[in-house]
Amino acid sequence: MDKTMMIWEPDNISGLWLNEVRVGEMGGNSLGFYGGLFGAKGQSIIAHGYNGTFHYWKQQQMDNNEIWESQVAISGHFDEIYDICWHPSGDYLLSVSKDQTSRIFSPWIKENKVVTWHEIARPQIHGYDMVCATFIPSKAHCFISGADEKIFRVFMGSKSFMQNLNKIAKPNNEFSQSEIKQLEQLEKSGLALGANVPALGLSNKPVFSEKDYAGEESLAFQEEVMIKAAAPAFVEQPPFEEQLLQATLWPEIQKLYGHGNEVICIACDHHGKYLATACKATTPDQAVIRIWDTETWRQKTPLTIHSLTVTQLEFSHNDQYLLSCSRDREFAVSKRNEDNSMNVLCICKKAHQRIVWTCSWSPDDKFILTGARDKFVKCWKFNDDKVDCDSTLPTFDFAVTAVVWAPVNQITNNHNYMACIGLENGQISIWLASLLGDSLSWYCASVFNQRFDLFIHVI
């Protein structure tokens, strides 16, 4: 529990076992190591921690001395993942979990061009279970997350993260022109070096110099130990666990207040101009969908549609419509007006016999998929601002908890669409659809059984 691991060897003269090697970590909020293991040849050791973390050391020869150096190890969440989303550029993936953290994973392009995926940042370490997140495409490296609290928090990428991303995932500075323009705007606006969390606090405070990490008391100790541990990590390889725990936080730039209960889901349009949010609800007043302007962070006119908790929100690909589904067994489509306000276009009552967990737009916005606890997936035709049931997939063995369309049309010569469906038992299946006249004919292409122990939250 002192965050160290030791290697002991017997003394040839006295026979006593003496500590010959000591490895470990400094700082952080970890609870130490719970066990360790030697490699096959005795030249590497690995330790595991309380939160399922791995720490890896390898024996190296340096100046005729044998030293143990830290190596990059695998990492990830240790509890249920509730939401994932890709950065608009596709460079990295954000995930949020019940373990109260948000994590970023990206490819590590090594010198020999070998590519492996690793966790490169932990932008939010919170005090509540995380439930949802989305990127804002109009802002470079900016995402908004929700937890088991009544507010949403907006985070902006730090200077240390962008440099690390450049070194790890883009060693040849392969930035697009739009990314370069966004980065230049961030530099002009005074980009924070990193962030830290005050004692007993929940908000990541921006830090613009390493001196900001030192407190007033015990300054010498702070400068020698705490600053080294908590200052932003500038690395050329994926960070170690002790760095991820405290040195890769993103500064929080905004809070969104308005919901009266714990938030549950969020969606951002494809241009990054508007957000839609919802919270847990037992009455129509609580189940309102709030629309936010990402430039001013102010609310537009809320939408009162459902009577119970809204389970998922999704904007159409042309950003003119908002799709919502709810525990009240209904789904609805709202339309954007010329003044950018939104009003309810149509409500499909009794769409399913049980809770509607998930919904999704087809790439051309002509069809809608919904999945529910009644074990059905239904396809709906959206045309002339009307919704009609087009087809129903065969009954599944378990509740349907996630559906999503593949983001391309014309998958093959014979199939126009592809969809992925996740079930309560962890099963994932791929379905292909062919357009026969005005309706879709579905075919199950493949099934992945028992890939996960828990039900699928999101695909």
Secondary structure, DSSP 4 states (H G I P E B T S, - for coil): --SEEEEEEE-TTT--EEEEEEEE--SSS---EEEEEE-TTSSEEEEEETTS-EEEEEEEEETTEEEEEEE------SS-EEEEEE-TTSS-EEEEETTSEEEEEEEEE-TT--EEEEEEEEEEE-SS-EEEEEE-TTSTTEEEEEESSS-EEEEE--HHHHHHHHHHT-TT----HHHHHHHHHHHHT---SEEE--TT--S-EEESSGGGG--SSSHHHIIIIIHHHHSPP--SSPPPHHHHHHSSPPPEEEEE---SS-EEEEEE-TTSSEEEEEE--SSTTTTPBEEEETTT--B---B---SS-EEEEEE-TTSSEEEEEETTS-EEEEEE-TTS-EEEEEEETTSSSS-EEEEEE-TTSSEEEEEETTS-EEEEEEETTEEEEEEEPPPPSS-EEEEEE-S-S--SSS--EEEEEEETTS-EEEEEEEEETTEEEEEEEEEE-SS-SS-----
